Amino acid sequence: MSDTAADVIGKVLDRGGNPDDVLAALTEAGMPVLEPLSELEPLWLPATPHGLALVRHAARLTVEGQTRDEIAAELKKSRRSVQRYLAAATHYGLLTTQPRKRSPR
């Protein structure tokens, strides 16, 4: 009788294994294992020049120190859309620097 995923995971945990050990054991047992989400692309990437322009604009505003709410107001988009734009910007390497602190006006 073949082991279930629960059996495989239980054996690894009984040996004091870590999450990488669990994934390796599941793979060795012939069970499908997905890559961790942090290693995958964002679920949405811009498909149009306009979408890419919004990603770049949101990234620039973030680097300038604006909050997501401020960016959403300026772009006239929802906060969720701004999160998507910033995830795409991170994927494209547009947000590799720390945001600058906003100077008081």
C-alpha positions as CSV (number, residue, x, y, z in Angstrom):
1,M,0.0,0.0,0.0
2,S,1.4,3.4,-0.9
3,D,1.8,6.2,1.6
4,T,-0.6,9.2,1.6
5,A,0.6,12.7,1.7
6,A,-0.2,12.8,5.4
7,D,1.9,9.7,6.0
8,V,4.9,11.2,4.2
9,I,4.6,14.5,6.0
10,G,4.2,12.7,9.4
11,K,7.3,10.6,8.8
12,V,9.4,13.7,8.0
13,L,8.1,15.6,11.0
14,D,8.7,12.6,13.3
15,R,12.4,12.8,12.2
16,G,12.4,16.5,13.0
17,G,12.4,17.6,9.4
18,N,11.9,21.2,8.2
19,P,9.5,22.4,5.4
20,D,12.2,21.8,2.7
21,D,12.5,18.2,3.9
22,V,8.7,17.8,3.7
23,L,8.6,19.2,0.1
24,A,11.5,16.9,-0.9
25,A,9.9,13.9,0.6
26,L,6.6,14.6,-1.1
27,T,8.4,15.0,-4.5
28,E,10.3,11.7,-3.9
29,A,7.0,10.0,-3.2
30,G,5.8,11.1,-6.6
31,M,3.3,13.6,-5.3
32,P,2.8,16.9,-7.1
33,V,4.4,19.9,-5.3
34,L,4.0,23.5,-6.3
35,E,6.7,26.1,-6.0
36,P,6.4,28.4,-3.0
37,L,4.4,31.5,-4.0
38,S,7.3,33.8,-3.2
39,E,9.2,32.3,-6.1
40,L,6.4,32.7,-8.6
41,E,5.4,35.7,-10.6
42,P,2.7,38.0,-9.3
43,L,-0.8,36.8,-10.2
44,W,-1.2,39.9,-12.4
45,L,1.3,41.6,-14.7
46,P,0.4,44.4,-17.1
47,A,-0.5,43.4,-20.6
48,T,-0.8,46.8,-22.2
49,P,1.4,49.9,-22.4
50,H,-1.1,51.8,-20.3
51,G,-0.9,49.1,-17.5
52,L,2.9,49.2,-17.6
53,A,2.8,53.0,-17.3
54,L,0.6,52.7,-14.2
55,V,3.0,50.2,-12.7
56,R,5.9,52.6,-13.3
57,H,3.9,55.6,-12.0
58,A,3.0,53.7,-8.8
59,A,6.6,52.6,-8.3
60,R,7.8,56.2,-8.7
61,L,5.3,57.5,-6.2
62,T,6.3,54.8,-3.7
63,V,10.0,55.7,-4.1
64,E,9.0,59.3,-3.4
65,G,7.4,58.2,-0.1
66,Q,3.7,58.2,-0.8
67,T,1.5,55.7,0.9
68,R,-0.7,53.2,-0.9
69,D,-3.8,55.3,-0.1
70,E,-2.1,58.4,-1.5
71,I,-1.1,56.5,-4.6
72,A,-4.6,55.1,-5.1
73,A,-6.1,58.7,-4.8
74,E,-3.6,60.1,-7.3
75,L,-4.1,57.3,-9.8
76,K,-7.8,57.2,-9.2
77,K,-7.6,53.4,-8.6
78,S,-8.5,51.1,-5.8
79,R,-6.0,50.3,-3.1
80,R,-6.1,46.6,-4.3
81,S,-5.2,47.8,-7.8
82,V,-2.3,49.7,-6.4
83,Q,-1.1,46.6,-4.5
84,R,-1.1,44.8,-7.9
85,Y,0.8,47.6,-9.6
86,L,3.4,47.5,-6.8
87,A,3.7,43.7,-6.9
88,A,4.4,44.0,-10.7
89,A,6.9,46.8,-10.0
90,T,8.8,44.7,-7.6
91,H,8.8,41.8,-10.1
92,Y,10.2,44.1,-12.7
93,G,12.9,45.4,-10.3
94,L,11.5,48.9,-10.1
95,L,11.3,48.9,-6.3
96,T,14.8,47.9,-5.3
97,T,15.6,50.9,-3.2
98,Q,14.2,52.0,0.1
99,P,11.4,54.6,-0.3
100,R,12.6,58.1,0.6
101,K,11.0,59.8,3.6
102,R,8.6,62.5,2.6
103,S,9.8,66.0,3.5
104,P,7.4,68.1,5.6
105,R,5.7,70.8,3.6
